Amino acid sequence: MASSPCGNSNFDSGLEIKTRSVEQTLIPLVSQITTLINHKDRPKKSERTLAAIHRVGQAVSVAVGRFVTVGEAIASENQELKDEMGQACFEARRAGDAIAQLTDVGSAMQPQTDGRVTVFSDRTGMVKAARLLLSSVTKVLVLADRIVIKQIITSRNKVLVTLDKLERVSTFQEFVQIFSQFGNEMVEFAHLTGDRQNDLKDEKKKARMAAARAVLEKCTMMLLTASKTCLRHPDCESARINKDAVFHRMRCALEQVIEIVTEARSCGENKVFPTSIYNTIKDFKCSVECLRENLHSSTPQIVAAELEALVERTEDFTDSPYTSHEQRQAILGLCQLARQDTQQLVHAWIQAQSVLAKEGTEELEVAILKTCQSISDLRRELHKVAVGRASDLLKAHAEHLPLRALKAAGAEGNLEAVAEYSRTLTEQKEQLVETCRLLCHVSGTEPLEITCIHAEETFHVIGPQIISAAQTLALHPSSKIAKENLEVFCEAWDSQLCDMALLLKEINDVFEGRRGDKRPYLSLPRPGKHSANLKTAKAVKLDAEEQTSMAKLGLELRLLSSDVDSEVEKWEEQEHDIVRQSQSLASMAYNMYLFTRGEGLLKTTLDLFHQAEVLSEEGLQLCSSLRKFSSQLVDEEKSVVITEMEKLVALCQQLQMGAKTPVQGKTATFQKVDSNIQTTRNIMTVVFSLLPVCNKLIKKCFLLTHALILITPPFPGSLPADHLHHFLILLVLRAFL
């Protein structure tokens, strides 16, 4: 607490608050103390005012007493913090008692003949007591937070020890027993780190924690199949390489979590990442715009150096073999324009200084505006290049052709074909890695930069792992576990592509200023925020004849949205992502139904097309949730969900493309409306069919989870090993999600 809201009083605890839970605990206390200190200093106070102040003072004292009792109990259970915690609790209790005495009504109403000082005559005494109370309470909370950190470290250490044992096992029986222990320890670690991630105030740390936990989530299943493959084929070099890579990645992720919670600086933390173009542009524009207020806020040499650093960053785009000639020329042209505008700015700046102007001249203002505009145009072009390439790659990889070819070649034992398709996958991996690097440049926020770096590292690692898994299968084409192992790594690749699509959407949201919007279930278009592809289109309403022809289709949409709403009400877990996203889709579909009747908030065809775009985006997010959910299921159950999910993906992409396609003329516009609503109806049909299936499977998973908890460790001989492995993976995935 650097400062409190209490007037000019500064309650400096000397401790930085890093978590929301500590901060939220302190807020009510600060509020109560503020009330006491900021009371009106009237010569006479009514009995009602005195009683109110007394109640607040007593409430503070009682609350502090309870708080200290808990702190002392924590101290008794943690000997290494006993002295520090004990001292902080003592100071907090002393401050609470002082506040109670200073707000005592009896002493306030007595003549001040006994020398006793109260809050009403000794404001300094109250401020001093308040400072001591806030400082000591904050210290107790921070010490308690250190215990949470200790729990995470202890949990990590347990996981590491078991991980070492797993890596050294030589028999299936030993592996089964140790993996049972490992699964339970990973569940505990996932819950602890999940709580910590949600509690962190620093968004960069939160993003790094999310990245590390995502690695652990995906690697748990990889570790299972890679280890089993290595045990089944102990002399296979590619199987060993595959397994070693998974263990190494898990250890790195575990270490990163500890670096975040302890704020330690390892080699990874000290690694210096190049400054993104976005940040360089932001710094440059700040230097330029500051000249309006202070002509001496910078120097021409500094501004010129900042511009050159910015231009140098664009080389990641212009030097890329995947950047087209037209894009390269556009970027170079904008860089040159920025240089020219900056030179004019420097000239106007020097002139303004030579005439001893106290503030910028009109010529300087024009130069500032032109320079900022040219830099903004450069940023827009770079964003278009990075996002365009990412979109093209995602479309190109939607069919997963190299992965399918690798699976087929491996199953046939064709090592030459595996080598050929491995080269294709490697090239795709390099394209994705470089694209993630470009997205990092234009991401717009530091947390998104971290997510881009995580995506880059993930593609860089998983690509070779898929290849080694395919080589193992080609060497042992009849091996069921080798086939399963390759499938797991291919699913991890597919999952990362889905994550990249969501990342791309977030980057676009930031660029277009939509970051942080709380989109309700009824996601409506906002004035002036229609799709760029539709800006030149004419916004029209349906006439009576068109509404009549739409009536049947609209009615189907209304019934389906009602059916989906009824289905989600049957779910026990109402906060589940699948429920939330399905409700959102149903609400938007109902809004489109109202449009067919000439009612609701969608007034024009542009409103409808924008709503269709938003609905398709929400549908794709539902697909991502379904994909994560399917990873917890066994083969037959998984196949059902995946099949329907793939239908949903295709329909959402069809709706997205249809909504963005420009049309001219009344007939074409009506046909586009009809097509969008039909596709929306088909989307809702698939969602309605999926909901009862997922609800049933989630209940089944819940029962299986609780069944596992009842199993007596280390391993019940009556339960098949494969079933236990499935239960453990289920537990870990549910904990990380």
N, C-alpha and C positions, 0 to 999 in steps of 0.2 A: 504494500500500500504506500505508494509514493506520497499521496496526499488524500485527504478526506474532503467531503463536501462541506465541512463545517467552517463556513466563512473563510477567513484567511489562515486559520489554524492548520498547521501541517503535521499530520500524524505519520511520521516516517518510521516504519517498523524495521528498516534496514534489510528486509527480506523481499525478494521478488516472488510474486504470486504467479505460478506457472500453470495452475489447473483451475478449471471452472468451479469445481466443487469447493475448493478453499475460498475462492472469490465469493461464491454465492452464500457461503456460511457467514462471511464477514459483513455482507451488505445489511442484514437486519440490525446488526450491532452498531454499525456506523450510523444507520438511520436513527436509532434510539439515542445515541450519544449526541447526534446533531440536534435532536429535539431538546435535549437538556441544555446544551451550550447556547443555542440560538433563541432561548426564551426571551421575551421582551423584558427589559430592565425597567419596570415601572416601580415607582416608590412604594405603591401599595398593590397588593395582589389579592384577588378574591380567593375565598376558601376553595372554590372549584378549581382555579388554576393551580393553587398549592397542592391540592389532592391529586391532580393530574400529573404534575411533576413528580410527586412522591411515588405514584404508581409506576411511572416509567423507571425511576431510579431503583425501586424494589424489584421490578421485573428484570432489569439488567443484572442486579445482584444475584437473584435466584437462578437466572439462566447461566451466569458465569459459574455459580456453584455446581450446577449439574454438569456443565461442560468440563470443569476441572476434575470432577469425579471420574468421568470417562478418560480424561487425559492421564490421571494417576493410575487407572487400571491398565492402560496401554503401557505406561512406564514399567509397571511391575512385571509385565509379560515380555519386555524387551530390555534386557539388562544393559545393552550397549548404549541405549538412549535414556537410561533411568535418571542420571544426574541432570542432563539438559532438560528433559521433560519435567522433572520434579521442580527445578528452578523456575521454569516458565509457568507451571501451574501455580506455584507459590505467589509469583508476581501478579498473575491474573486474579487470584483470590483476593490478594491485598488491594488491588485496584477496584475490584467489585465492591468490597466492603467500604472503601473510601467513597465511592459514588453513592452507596446506600446512605452513608452518614451525612454526606453533603446535601442530599435531597430529603432528609428527614423532616417531616412537617412539624413535629413537636419542637425541634430546635429552631425552626424557621419562625415560628410564631412567638417564641420567647424573646424578651428583650436581650440584646447582645451585651449583657453585663458580665456573663461568665467567660467571655473571651472566645467562646466557640464560634467558628467561622462556617457559614453555609454557602451553598452555591449562589445564593442571592447577593451575598456581599463579597464572595471570593471567587470570581470567575476564573482567576489564575489557578486556583486549587482544582477546579473541575477540569480545566484543560490539561493540567498535569496528570490527573487521575485517568482521563480519557486516553492520553498518549500512552501511558503505561499499560492500560487495559488492551488497547488495540495491538500494541507491540507484542505483549505476552501471548494474547490469544492467537495472533498470527503465527508466532513462533511455535505454539503447540500444534497448530494445524499443519505447518510445514514439517515439523518433526513426525507427525502422524503420517504425512505423505511420504516421508522417507521409508516408513515401514512398508507402505504399499510397493515402493520401488524395490525394497528388499525381497518382498514376496515374489515379484516378477523375476528378479535375479535368481532366487532360489529355485523357482520353477524352471527357468532356463537351464540352470545347472543340472537339474534332474533329467531334463530332456537330452542334454548333451551326453551325459553318462550313458543313458540308455541307447542313444544314437551310436556311440562308440561300440557298445555291445552288439547292436544290430549289424554293424559293419563287419564285425569279426566272426559272426556265426558261420558254422560250417554244415549244419544239418537243418532240415525243415522243422523238426520237433523243437529244436532250440529257438529257431526263428519265430515260430508260432507263439511260444511262451513269452519271449521278449517283446514281440510286437504288441501283444496284449497290454503289457505295461506301458509301452511307448504311446499307444493310442490314448490311454487314460491321462497320461502326463501332457500330451498335446492338447487335449480338451481343456485341462486346467489352464495351460499357458494361453490358449486362444481366448478364454473368457477374461483372464487377467489383462491381457494386452488389448482386447477389445474395449474393455472399460476404460483403460488408460487412454486409448486413442480418442474416444469420445470426450474425455475429460480435458485433453490438452487445449490450451488457448492458442498456442502458436500454430497457424495453419500450415506452415512449412513442415514442422515436426509431425503434424497430423498426417500430412500427405506421405512423408517418409515411412511413418508407422504403417499406413495403409498398404504401401508398396511391399514392405517386408512381410506383412501378414498375408498378402496375396500370394507371395512366393511360397510361404509355408503351407498355405491351403492347397495350392496346386501340387506342390512337391510331395505331399503326404501320400497321395495315390501313386505318384511316380515311384516313390521309394518302395512301396509295396511290390509293384509289378517288376521293377528293375532288380530288386533283391531276389525275388522268386526266380526270375529268369537266370540270374547269375548262379543261384543254387542248383537249378536244373541243368545248367550248362557251365560247369565250373572252369572248363578249359577254353571257353570262348572269350577272346580278347575284346571284341566289340561289346559283349554283354558287361564285361568288367568296366570298360570305359563309360558305358551308359550309367551304370550304378554309381561309379565314383563321382561323376558330374552331379548327380542328384544329391548325394551326401554333402559335397562341397557347397552347393548352392544353399542347402538348408542351414549349414553352419554359418554361412555369410549372412543369411537373413536373421538368424538368431542373434548374431553379434550386432547387427544393425539395430535391432529392437533395444538391446541393452545400451548401445551408444545413445539412443534417443532418450531413454528414461533416465539415464545417469548423466547425460550431457558430456560424455567422454568424447575425446577426439582421437579416433584411430586413423590408420592410413586412409581408409575410405572416406572419413569425414574431412581429412585434410586435402583430399583430392580437389584440385581447383578446376571447376567447369568453366568453359568460356562464357563470357557474359552474353546473354541473348540479345538479338537485334532489338527486340521490344524494349528492354531496359536501356540499351544504348540510345535509342530514339527518345525515350522518356527523359533521360538525363540531358541530352542535347537540347530538346525543346525547352526544358526547364531553364537551362543556361541562357537561351535566347530570349525567352519571355521575361526573365528577371531584369533585362535591360530596360524595360518600361519603367520600373521603379527605381533602379539604381544603375547608372551608366558605368559604375566602377565595380559592379558585382562580379565581373569576370574580365578576361583579357582576350584580345583577338587571337593570340597564340593558343589559348586554352580551347576556345570555341572551334578553331580550325583543327586542332588535334582531336577533339571529340568527333568532328565530322569525319575525319579520316579513319578513326577507329570504327565508326559506323559503316563506312564504305567497305572497310576491310572485312567486316562480318558478312557482308553480302556475297563474298567469294564462295561461301558454302553453297550458295545458290548458283552463281555463274560458273563455277568450276565443276559442277555436277554433270556427269555424262547423261543424266536423265532429264536435264533442263533443255527445252527446245530452243532452237536458234532465236525464234521470235521472243520468247520469254527472256532469254539472256540479253538481247538487244534492248528490250524494254527496261530491264533493271539497270543496265549500264547507262542508258539515256537519262533515267531519273536520277541516278547518282551524279551525273554530270550537271544536270539542272540544279541539284541541291548545292553543288560546289559553286556554281555561278551566283545563285541567290545568296549564298553565304558571303561571297566576295562583295556583293553589293551591300549586304548588311554591315560588313566590317567598314566599308567606305563611309556609309551613313553614320555609323557609330563614331568613327574617328572625327568626322565633321562636327557632330553634336558635342563631342568633348572639347574640340578646338574653340568653339564659341562659348564655352563654359556654361552650357545649358544645364539647368538643374534637373530637368527631366527630358525624356525622349522627344525628338522633333517629329513632325509629321512624316518626313522622309524616312526616318528610322522606323516609325510605326508601320509604314507600308513595307519596308524591307523585312521587318519581323514577321508580318503576316505572310509574305511571299515565301520566306524560308520555311516557316512552319507548314505551309501548304505543300510545298515540294517534298518535305519529309513525310508528311501524311500520305501523299500520293505514293511515295516509295514503300511505305509500310503496307499500304493497300495492295500494291502489286506483289510484294513478297508474300503477303497472306494468301492472295489468290493462287500463287504458284504452289505454295506448300499444301494448302487445303485441296486444291485441284488434283495434285499428284496423289495425295492420300486417298481421295475419293475414287480416283481411277484405279489405284491398286486394290482397294477393297472390293470394287466391282470385279476386277480381274481375278481375284482370289476367291470369289464367292462359290465357284464350282469345286475348289480344292482339287484340281486336276493332278498336280504333282503328288499330293498325298495319296490320292486313289491309285495312281500308277505305282508308287512305292509299295503300297500294301499288296497290290496284285503281283508285282515282281518278286517281292519277298516271299509271298505264299507259294509262288512257282519255283522258288529256289534259284532265280535268275540273277546272279551276282552282277553280270554286265549291265542288265537293265536297271538294277538298283543303283549302280554307279552313274549311269546316264541321268536318271531322274534325280539323283542326289545333286548333280551339278545344276539342274534346273531349280531345285529347291534352294540351293545355296545362292543362286543369283536372285531369286525372289527375296530371300532373307536379307541380302545386301541392300536391295531396293527399299525394303521396309525399315531397316535400320537407319538408312540415310534419310528417309522420309520422316521418321520420328525425330531425327536431329533437326530437320527443317521446321517441323511443327513446334519443337522446343523454342526456336527463335521467335516464333510469332504467337506463342501460347497466350501471352497477355497477363499471366499471374505467376507468381513463384510456385504455388502448389501445383499448377498445371505443368510448369516446367519440370518439376520433380516427377510427375506422372509420365511425361514424355520420355524422360531419361529411363524410368522403370520399363516402359514399353520397349525402348531401344535395347536395353540389356536383356529383356526377356526373349525377344526375337533372336538376338545374337546367341543366346545360350540354347534355346529349344531347337533351333535349326539343326545343329550338329547332333543333338540328342536323338532327334527323329532319324537321322541318317544312321547312327550307330545301332538304333533299335531295328531299323530295316535290314541292316547287314546281318544282325543276329538271326532274324527270321529267315533270311535267304540261306544262311548256313544250316538252319534247322527248320525247314518249311513245315514239318509236321508237328512242331511244338505249339501246343495251345497257349502256353504262358507267354511265349515269345510273340505270338500274334496279339494277345491281349496287351502286352507291354507296348507294342507299336501303336495300337489303338489309343492307349492312354496319352501318349505323347502327341499324337495327331489331334486329339481332343483339346489338349492344352494349347496347341497352336491356334486351333479354331476359336477357343475361348479368348485368346489374346487379340485376335482379329475383331471379335465382338467388342472387347474393351476399347480397342482403338477407334471403332466407330462411335462409341459413346464419348470418348475423349475428343474426337473431331467435332462433335456437336457442341461440347462445352467450349471449345476454343472459338467456334463460330458465335456462340452466345456472348462470349466476352467481347469479341470484336464488334458485334452489333449492339452492345450495351444492354444485353438481356441478363447479364450475370446477377444472380441473387434474387431474380423474380420468383415469388412464391406462386407457382401455377396451381390454381385450384382444380378440382375435378372437372368443372365446367370451364375448359380453357378456351377463352374467346379471343378473337383478334383485337388488337388495339389500333386506334386510328393512326394511320401513317406507317404501320409496321407490317404491311403485306409483303409477300414474297417479291424479291427483286424481279423475278421473271414475269410478274403479273402487273408491274407498276404501270405499263403502258396500256393494259387492257381496260376496257370500259366496264364499270361496275353497273350491273343491271339487276332488275328484279324479275321474278317469274310472273308471267301474266296468268289470268284465270285458267286458260286452256292448258297451259303447261303444268300448273298446280294440280289440275284434275288428272292429267296423265301420270303425275308423280304420286298420286294419292295412295295407290296400292303399294308401291315400293316404300313410301314413307311409313305406311302402317306396319309393314314387315319390320322396318327398322325400329319402330316404337316397341313392338312386341318383343323383339330380340333384346333390346336394352332393358326392358322390364324383366325378362327371363334371367339375364345376367345379374341384375340387382338381386333377384330372389335367390339365385344360386349362391352368391357371395355371402348372403345373410346366414347361410347354413354353416359357414366356416367358423370354427372356434377361435382361430388365430386371426382376428380382424386386422391386425397391423402387418400381416404378411404382405410382401411386395406384390405377389400375384393378385391378392385381393385388392390392394390399393390401385394398382394399374388397371385391373379389370373394371373397377368402379369408375375410374377416370374415362375409360373407353366408352362405357355405357352412357355416362353423362354427356359426352361429346356426340355420341350417336343419337341420343334423344334430342339434342340441340339441332342436329341436322334434320331430324324428323319434323321439328317445329318449322324449320325453313320451308319444307315442302308444303306447309299449310299457310305460309305467309305470316307466321307468328315468330315469337322469340327474338333473340338479340342478333341473330344472323340476318341482316337485312338485304344484302346483295350477293351476287354470285362470287364476288371477290372474297367476301366474308366466308362463304361456304368453302371455297378452295383453300383458303388459309386454314380453316378449321380441319379440313381433310389432311393438310400437311402435318398439323400438330397431332392429329389422331394417329397418323402413320408413325410419327416419332415415338409416341407413347406405346404403340403396338410393338415397335422394335425393342423398346426397353422391357416390355413384358416378355419378349422372346429371350432377352438376356437373362431375366429372372428364371424363366423356364429351363434354360440351358444349365444354369447353376443348380437348380433343383434336380434336374435329370441326372447330374453327376452323383447323386446320392442313391440312385436306384439300380436294381439288378437288370439283367439283359432284357427280359420281356417287357417289364414295366418301363424301362428306359426307352425301348423301341417305340412304344405307344406314344409317349410324350414327345420324343424327338420327331416322329412322323408328323404329328399335328403341328408342332412348332415350326417345322420347315414349311408347311403350308401357310402358316401365319406370316412367316418372314417374306415369302414370295408375294402374298397379298398386300402386305404393308409397303413393300418396295413398289408394287404396281400402283398402289394408291398415291404414293409420294411422287412418282414420275407423272402420273395422270394429272395430279393437282398442279404441278409445275409447268406442264406443257401449255404454251400460249396458243390461244385460238382467236379467230376473227369471225365476226358475224353471229347473228342470233341463233341460227340452227346449230352451228358448231358449239356455241356456248351451252345450249340446252343439252346437246349430246354429251358434253363434258360433265355437266351436272349429273346427268343420268348415270354415266359411267362411274363417277366418284361415289354416288350413293349406293350403286350396286356393289361396288368393291367393299364399301364400308359394311354393307349387309353381310357379305361373305366373311369379312373379318370377324364380325360379331357372332356369326354361326360357329366358326372355329373356336372362338373364346368360350362360347356357351358349352360346347362339347368337351372342352379341356377342363373346365372348372370342377365338375364332379369327380373326374378322374384324379386330378391333383389333390383334391380334398381327401379322397379316400386313401391315396398313397401317403399323404402327410400324416394322417391318423395312424396308418400302418407303421410308418417310420418312427412315430412317437412311441408306439407300443414296443417296437423293437429296441429303441433306445433304452426305455425303462427296463426291458427284459435284460439287456446287457448289464445295466447297473446292478441288477440283482445277482449276477454271476459272481461266484467266489473266485478271486484271483489265486494263483497266477493264470490257470487255464483249466476249464472244466473238460475233462476227457470225453464227456458225453456229447459235446457240441462240436460239429464238424469245423475244421480249421477255416475253410473258405467262408463259412457263415460268420464266424467270429471276425474275420478280417473285414467283411462287409459291414458288420455292426460298428467296428472301430472307425472305419473310414467315415461312416455315416455320422458318428458322434463328432469327429474332428471337423468335418465340413459344416455341420450345423453350428458348431462353436465359432468358426471363423466367419460365417455369413452374417 
